Amino acid sequence: MKKCSGTASKHLLVLNKINQTDTLNDIIKQNNEKFINFLFSLGIYMQDYSTFSTHSYETYTTITSKTRCFKVDFNDTFVTIIPLDNHTVE
């Protein structure tokens, strides 16, 4: 991780904590569908490639996101994730 600075976006995501000792990674895993939907709302590009033949089926999905910086605030019961607009990486 690198430190970023920028202005807070109007978008925000609030994720509930299950345990006081949960890390951000744990919290995102517990709320993965909500977090993925949040990323999609910020602008994710998804492309799906599928091929069919008589004996096989193959599919490849590519998900691309712009590099973003986020401000993360921890509370006793929840975490707030806010994307930064006009961010710079320090």
Contacts in CASP RR format, 6 or more apart in sequence:
PFRMAT RR
TARGET T0000
AUTHOR 0000-0000-0000
METHOD contacts of the structure
MODEL  1
MKKCSGTASKHLLVLNKINQTDTLNDIIKQNNEKFINFLFSLGIYMQDYS
TFSTHSYETYTTITSKTRCFKVDFNDTFVTIIPLDNHTVE
2 89 0 8 1.000
2 90 0 8 1.000
3 89 0 8 1.000
3 90 0 8 1.000
4 69 0 8 1.000
4 84 0 8 1.000
4 87 0 8 1.000
4 88 0 8 1.000
4 89 0 8 1.000
4 90 0 8 1.000
5 84 0 8 1.000
5 87 0 8 1.000
5 88 0 8 1.000
5 90 0 8 1.000
6 69 0 8 1.000
6 84 0 8 1.000
6 85 0 8 1.000
6 86 0 8 1.000
6 87 0 8 1.000
6 88 0 8 1.000
7 84 0 8 1.000
7 85 0 8 1.000
7 86 0 8 1.000
8 71 0 8 1.000
8 82 0 8 1.000
8 84 0 8 1.000
8 85 0 8 1.000
9 82 0 8 1.000
9 83 0 8 1.000
9 84 0 8 1.000
9 85 0 8 1.000
11 38 0 8 1.000
11 41 0 8 1.000
11 42 0 8 1.000
11 82 0 8 1.000
11 83 0 8 1.000
12 80 0 8 1.000
12 81 0 8 1.000
12 82 0 8 1.000
13 34 0 8 1.000
13 35 0 8 1.000
13 38 0 8 1.000
13 80 0 8 1.000
13 81 0 8 1.000
13 82 0 8 1.000
14 78 0 8 1.000
14 79 0 8 1.000
14 80 0 8 1.000
14 81 0 8 1.000
15 27 0 8 1.000
15 28 0 8 1.000
15 30 0 8 1.000
15 31 0 8 1.000
15 34 0 8 1.000
15 35 0 8 1.000
15 78 0 8 1.000
15 79 0 8 1.000
15 81 0 8 1.000
16 31 0 8 1.000
16 77 0 8 1.000
16 78 0 8 1.000
17 27 0 8 1.000
17 75 0 8 1.000
17 76 0 8 1.000
17 77 0 8 1.000
17 78 0 8 1.000
17 79 0 8 1.000
18 27 0 8 1.000
18 30 0 8 1.000
19 26 0 8 1.000
20 76 0 8 1.000
22 30 0 8 1.000
24 72 0 8 1.000
24 74 0 8 1.000
24 79 0 8 1.000
27 79 0 8 1.000
28 35 0 8 1.000
35 81 0 8 1.000
38 81 0 8 1.000
39 65 0 8 1.000
42 65 0 8 1.000
42 66 0 8 1.000
42 68 0 8 1.000
42 83 0 8 1.000
43 65 0 8 1.000
43 66 0 8 1.000
44 63 0 8 1.000
44 64 0 8 1.000
44 65 0 8 1.000
45 63 0 8 1.000
45 64 0 8 1.000
45 65 0 8 1.000
46 61 0 8 1.000
46 62 0 8 1.000
46 63 0 8 1.000
46 64 0 8 1.000
47 61 0 8 1.000
47 62 0 8 1.000
47 64 0 8 1.000
48 59 0 8 1.000
48 60 0 8 1.000
48 61 0 8 1.000
48 62 0 8 1.000
49 59 0 8 1.000
49 60 0 8 1.000
49 61 0 8 1.000
49 62 0 8 1.000
50 57 0 8 1.000
50 58 0 8 1.000
50 59 0 8 1.000
50 60 0 8 1.000
51 57 0 8 1.000
51 58 0 8 1.000
51 59 0 8 1.000
68 83 0 8 1.000
68 84 0 8 1.000
68 87 0 8 1.000
69 83 0 8 1.000
69 84 0 8 1.000
69 87 0 8 1.000
69 89 0 8 1.000
70 81 0 8 1.000
70 82 0 8 1.000
70 83 0 8 1.000
70 84 0 8 1.000
71 81 0 8 1.000
71 82 0 8 1.000
71 83 0 8 1.000
71 84 0 8 1.000
72 79 0 8 1.000
72 80 0 8 1.000
72 81 0 8 1.000
72 82 0 8 1.000
73 79 0 8 1.000
73 80 0 8 1.000
73 82 0 8 1.000
END
